[in-house]
């Protein structure tokens, strides 16, 4: 089953993580379906960790 969710806001927080704030839906169980995507209950937004930085040798 699929549905359409309006996006209220997209941004980068003070810690450098990208986030998406849905208009209505709560994704508090997102960890069961996705890796590296988390739900911040207090901010009501999905976020991913800061990407790791690679050096030239990697």
Secondary structure as UniProt FT lines:
FT   STRAND          7..12
FT   TURN            14..15
FT   STRAND          18..22
FT   TURN            28..29
FT   HELIX           30..32
FT   STRAND          38..40
FT   TURN            41..44
FT   STRAND          45..47
FT   TURN            56..57
//
